[in-house]
Amino acid sequence: MWKIMLVEDESLLRKALRKTISGNPDYDVCYEAVNGISALEYLQSHKVDIIVSDIRMPAMDGLELIKRIHDMNISVKIIVLSGYSDFEYARHMLKYHAFSYLLKPIVPEELMETLGLACEEIRQQEKKKSILKSHTFQNFQKEGYVHFTNELPCSLLHSSRLTACCMDFEGTPEKEDLMQWQFELERSLYPCCCFWLDSYLYLVIDSSSPDRDLTETIVEVQLYFENQNIAIRMGVGLDVSSMMEISSSISQARQALHHYHQLPLHEIVYYQRISLLEANAGSSSYPLTGEKNLLSAVISLDEADLHPYIVSIQKHLEPQGTELIYQNLTELIFACKRELSQYNFVAEWENLYYSVRARDPWELILERLEKILTDCHLSLLTTRDSSSASMIIKARQYICQHATEPLTLDEVASYCYLSKSHFCKLFKSETGETFKSYLNQIRIDLAKELLKTTGMKSYEVAEAIGFDDASYFNELFKKKWGMTPNKYRKTKISQ
């Protein structure tokens, strides 16, 4: 039997709703609440399948109720009862995963049809969870400390883009520490899930959110452990389109982690990089360590002599056959181009590649590569400020000047001539915020001024300050100021 809660302050309407719903023997109206506070109190200690709620109620209205339910990750379907004047509110509530909304006056047949559809969606979700529990995560449950099977955020089940990360530690953590890490990471990076298995800590991230950049999220994890003086290594799998496929990304993240000491910059390892290398013939003879050391020196904040690193690569290549040498040179050139392209450094990479194809003397090709990388290194040294603080001041000024444009993390990091991960660490260290949260704060401040001084509609304000999604803007504004943009405008006008 499906348990249904009614949330409505008008007693006559509650009575009519109960009479309509109770006509179906499969439905049990388990509780009637007069406002959101009463409904939330009941939800915290009772299982409810479906909520039928009005929007306008005293003490706590329907909009606040659904937001609280969303933030508390309570699994329940919500059907909103809306008057025509509340239409935009009702649409906004769908962003918090309300199932549907019905316009007043309520048509009994329409209500019963919507309840039926909600029950069917619950069945499908439970079927998904059952499959996940019995197949995909069966080994996780048996062998590892896993707590998310029954607490998996609904948004992960519905996400169309998920990524798994695998973390390793110098020693074996205590179980109490693991529990604390899981709790704090899941809270700060929500929606995500975190679990321990086979001596690794895994993190599954929802990468589909417009407020979620994968590099920035990974840096957040790194900083979380760095602040506790805990050394970690991390591998990252490929994106998958559903939780049903996440095991493949988990496996890839673990495989990537095994190459940690071989890849450039010695920070994190993306499976995509591993798969490219392993697809090449003779990749086992490729000088990964030499590449790592060379590129680390190129982007170093201190002046470095690159010649010893080139000599090391040359000695690695010398014993190999001619074709293998040129294959490895090709991979090295493309690796340097990929890593340095983010700094907007102009180099004749194509000419270098054509020299390889023309089979020019490979020692001369290495000399030309050394010249290109040295020029890049010197260029980076001259364009960067010596102080990290001044570099971030420069970044903040750039963000303020371009906040209303479709600004990206890549663009700002490139402007500062820093890698994305290095920029994220510096920015968080100097400002205490991530790039995205800082940018959103500037945009919200601009929105306040537009709401107070113009008659622009909410979606027009969102577009003017750089948001493509008006609903996402409304969510951020409400989260920051505790009210919708329209309510904020009315409040300021009345003052």
C-alpha positions, -999 to 999 in steps of 0.1 A, spaced: 0 0 0 13 34 -10 16 59 19 5 94 10 9 126 30 -14 157 25 1 191 32 -27 217 30 -38 244 55 -74 245 42 -94 218 60 -121 216 34 -96 210 6 -77 184 28 -110 166 33 -118 166 -4 -83 153 -12 -85 125 14 -119 114 1 -107 113 -35 -74 94 -27 -89 70 -2 -113 57 -29 -84 37 -42 -76 7 -19 -39 9 -28 -35 43 -12 -32 51 25 -34 88 35 -10 83 64 -8 119 76 -24 154 71 -2 184 78 -13 220 79 21 234 70 56 225 60 69 224 96 44 197 106 51 177 74 89 178 79 86 167 115 66 137 104 90 128 76 119 126 99 105 96 117 80 80 92 83 66 57 62 84 31 60 75 -6 42 105 -20 34 141 -8 5 161 -22 13 197 -11 -1 232 -16 23 261 -22 9 288 0 8 279 37 16 296 69 49 290 89 66 271 61 52 271 26 55 244 0 85 259 -17 105 259 15 93 224 23 104 209 -10 138 226 -7 143 212 28 133 177 16 158 181 -13 186 193 10 180 165 35 180 139 7 147 124 17 134 101 -9 98 110 -16 77 120 -46 61 154 -44 30 166 -63 25 203 -60 -10 220 -60 -7 253 -77 -29 283 -84 -24 302 -117 -6 329 -97 18 304 -83 26 289 -117 63 301 -118 68 288 -83 55 254 -93 79 253 -122 108 263 -100 100 235 -76 106 210 -104 143 219 -101 142 204 -66 129 172 -82 92 177 -75 74 150 -95 47 172 -110 23 200 -103 -15 203 -107 -34 235 -113 -63 244 -90 -92 236 -89 -81 200 -87 -97 176 -111 -100 142 -93 -93 121 -124 -61 141 -131 -49 138 -95 -54 100 -95 -36 97 -128 -7 117 -115 -6 95 -84 -5 64 -106 24 78 -126 43 87 -94 39 52 -81 52 37 -113 83 59 -112 89 47 -76 86 11 -88 112 18 -116 136 35 -91 133 7 -66 140 -18 -95 171 2 -103 183 2 -67 176 -36 -65 197 -42 -96 225 -20 -82 223 -38 -49 223 -73 -62 248 -69 -91 269 -38 -95 277 -32 -58 274 -68 -45 311 -72 -41 314 -38 -26 289 -46 1 306 -79 10 342 -69 10 344 -32 18 330 -6 42 301 7 22 273 28 35 257 44 5 236 16 -9 204 28 9 215 64 11 226 70 -25 216 106 -35 187 104 -60 205 128 -83 233 102 -88 207 77 -100 193 102 -124 226 117 -135 237 113 -171 274 119 -164 293 103 -135 330 99 -128 348 77 -104 381 85 -85 403 61 -67 426 73 -38 455 55 -22 473 64 10 508 58 24 494 37 52 461 19 60 437 44 76 418 37 108 381 28 103 370 58 124 391 81 101 375 66 70 340 71 83 348 108 90 364 113 56 333 97 39 309 119 58 328 151 52 335 145 15 299 135 8 287 166 26 311 191 9 309 176 -26 272 166 -26 259 149 -46 285 122 -45 291 89 -28 323 77 -11 333 42 0 363 21 11 372 -11 -8 403 -33 -12 426 -7 5 414 22 -17 390 50 -10 366 56 -40 346 87 -48 317 88 -74 310 123 -86 280 138 -105 298 156 -133 267 168 -150 261 197 -127 267 232 -142 284 241 -109 308 212 -110 342 212 -128 360 179 -124 394 194 -120 382 218 -93 364 189 -75 396 169 -76 416 198 -62 390 201 -34 397 165 -25 435 170 -26 432 201 -4 409 183 20 436 157 27 465 182 25 450 203 53 452 172 75 488 164 64 476 132 47 494 123 14 472 108 -13 475 96 -48 445 97 -72 434 80 -103 403 92 -124 382 70 -146 363 79 -178 328 94 -176 298 70 -177 262 78 -185 245 61 -155 251 44 -121 245 11 -139 279 16 -157 299 31 -128 318 -1 -121 337 4 -154 348 39 -143 358 26 -109 379 -1 -125 396 25 -148 403 48 -119 421 20 -101 441 11 -132 451 47 -137 463 49 -101 488 21 -108 506 45 -133 508 73 -108 546 75 -106 550 74 -144 528 102 -156 537 140 -159 534 164 -131 530 137 -105 496 149 -93 466 129 -106 463 102 -133 434 102 -158 426 69 -173 422 86 -207 459 93 -207 467 57 -198 445 42 -225 461 64 -252 496 53 -242 487 16 -240 470 18 -274 504 27 -290 527 0 -302 559 -1 -281 544 21 -254 562 0 -228 595 15 -240 581 51 -238 601 74 -214 572 83 -191 594 92 -162 615 114 -185 584 132 -198 571 137 -163 604 153 -151 608 174 -183 573 189 -182 575 195 -144 606 216 -151 590 235 -179 561 247 -158 581 252 -127 578 286 -109 616 287 -106 642 289 -134 653 255 -146 679 241 -170 660 216 -193 691 202 -210 697 174 -184 661 162 -189 665 161 -227 697 141 -223 680 116 -200 653 110 -227 680 107 -254 698 80 -234 665 62 -229 658 62 -267 693 54 -280 691 15 -275 658 13 -293 652 5 -330 647 34 -354 609 30 -358 603 27 -321 624 59 -315 602 79 -339 570 65 -325 581 76 -290 592 110 -303 557 115 -318 541 107 -284 565 130 -266 558 159 -289 520 155 -286 523 151 -248 542 184 -246 517 201 -269 487 188 -248 502 200 -215 514 234 -227 484 243 -249 466 257 -219 492 285 -215 484 299 -250 521 294 -259 526 295 -296 551 269 -309 558 251 -342 545 218 -331 533 208 -365 567 214 -381 583 193 -354 558 165 -361 565 167 -398 602 164 -391 594 131 -374 574 119 -403 602 129 -427 626 109 -405 650 139 -399 678 129 -375 660 123 -342 688 139 -321 682 172 -340 644 168 -334 652 165 -297 673 197 -299 645 216 -315 621 203 -289 644 215 -262 645 250 -277 607 252 -279 603 240 -243 630 264 -230 613 293 -248 580 283 -232 596 280 -197 612 315 -200 579 329 -213 560 315 -183 586 329 -159 584 364 -173 546 365 -175 540 352 -139 543 374 -109 567 363 -82 540 364 -55 511 339 -55 490 365 -37 495 390 -65 488 363 -91 454 357 -75 447 394 -73 453 395 -110 429 365 -114 402 382 -93 404 414 -113 400 394 -145 370 375 -131 353 408 -120 359 423 -155 345 393 -173 319 379 -148 289 385 -171 306 366 -200 306 327 -203 338 326 -182 355 293 -176 381 280 -152 404 271 -182 403 307 -194 412 323 -161 440 297 -154 454 303 -188 453 341 -182 475 335 -152 498 311 -171 491 283 -146 478 248 -150 441 243 -140 450 222 -109 477 246 -98 455 276 -102 426 259 -82 450 252 -53 463 288 -53 429 303 -56 414 283 -28 444 290 -6 443 327 -12 405 333 -12 391 304 8 367 297 -21 366 277 -53 367 296 -86 331 287 -94 317 298 -60 337 331 -63 323 338 -98 288 330 -87 291 354 -57 301 382 -80 272 374 -104 247 373 -75 259 407 -63 254 421 -98 219 405 -98 209 423 -66 217 457 -82 197 449 -113 168 437 -93 168 469 -72 173 493 -101 156 479 -131 124 462 -141 141 433 -158 124 399 -153 142 372 -134 153 353 -165 165 385 -181 186 393 -151 200 357 -152 210 361 -188 225 396 -182 249 384 -155 261 353 -174 238 324 -165 223 303 -193 199 286 -169 174 309 -151 163 282 -128 199 275 -117 203 313 -110 171 313 -89 185 283 -69 218 301 -62 201 333 -53 177 316 -29 205 297 -13 225 329 -7 197 353 4 169 329 16 144 342 -9 137 342 -46 149 371 -68 113 384 -72 107 383 -35 141 401 -29 130 428 -54 96 433 -36 113 435 -3 138 462 -14 111 482 -32 89 482 -1 118 495 21 
